[in-house]
Amino acid sequence: VYNAEVYLRECLDSVLAEAQALRDEGCGHELTVLCCDDGSTDGSQAILREYARRTDGVRFVSQANAGVVRARNRLMDELPPEVEAFGFLDSDDYIRPGMYRKLVEALERTGADVAETQWDGPETVLDDMSVFLLRRTAPGRWINVINKLYRRRAVGSIRFREGLRFEEDFYFNFEVHQAIRSKVLVPGDFYYYRPNPASATSVLNLRNYFDSASRRVRLSCEEFLKAGRIPQSLESDFRAELVKDAY
């Protein structure tokens, strides 16, 4: 959460409605909302205090403004021990009813490590993660973190990389998709992404963007090729993709 007072109530209400629906259905799952206020200077923190005070399922932590990478990492580090799966929601967006219920059901039904929505095909289980080494061949909106549920044990110690100011979700998901065994794609359009003129991508600084992009490419090349995490049969294709990204 950063300076999102205009959108924050709608965001929180959409998740709390989903939490209430899960309780009403008696499915045995609890949905908890954990927020990180990243040094907001508007009324966002007051809204978070209000919701945390009157709603058991909402809690928040605060930090000096440090950006989305540290905020998301802080949230992952603050997860209660009983949490088995988690997802991310940006404070200027909201979800449509049924999103997390369908993702939870898909994880249980298939045993997959990640469930992903915003998919326009039939439910699909992917158990060959090598397709994610070449992002232009990967099905679904795999680069995004906001349309997924991740099993906590599968993600383990993987975190967002410090120093990436744009497309930090690409690198996080790249690492996650190397660690997991399978993923299930869930049909539906449940996540409402709201273009925010004050967001980091809207006020794009080209120098910062290219600095971040080059860092991402360099990290990918160094860590995945040198560590032997790219199958030899795919290495030439992977290098070609890196060249396209760098260009």
SULKAWO-V299431 format. One record per run of one state. SS is the DSSP state (~ for helix, > for strand, _ for the rest). FROM is the first residue (numbers start at 1). LEN is the number of residues. If there is no record, write none. Layout:
ss->SS from->FROM len->LEN
ss->SS from->FROM len->LEN
//
This chain:
ss->_ from->1 len->7
ss->~ from->8 len->18
ss->_ from->26 len->7
ss->> from->33 len->6
ss->_ from->39 len->5
ss->~ from->44 len->11
ss->_ from->55 len->3
ss->> from->58 len->6
ss->_ from->64 len->4
ss->~ from->68 len->10
ss->_ from->78 len->7
ss->> from->85 len->2
ss->_ from->87 len->7
ss->> from->94 len->2
ss->_ from->96 len->3
ss->~ from->99 len->12
ss->_ from->111 len->3
ss->> from->114 len->6
ss->_ from->120 len->4
ss->> from->124 len->3
ss->_ from->127 len->2
ss->~ from->129 len->5
ss->_ from->134 len->1
ss->~ from->135 len->3
ss->_ from->138 len->10
ss->> from->148 len->4
ss->~ from->152 len->4
ss->_ from->156 len->12
ss->~ from->168 len->12
ss->_ from->180 len->3
ss->> from->183 len->6
ss->_ from->189 len->2
ss->> from->191 len->2
ss->_ from->193 len->13
ss->~ from->206 len->21
ss->_ from->227 len->5
ss->~ from->232 len->15
ss->_ from->247 len->1
//
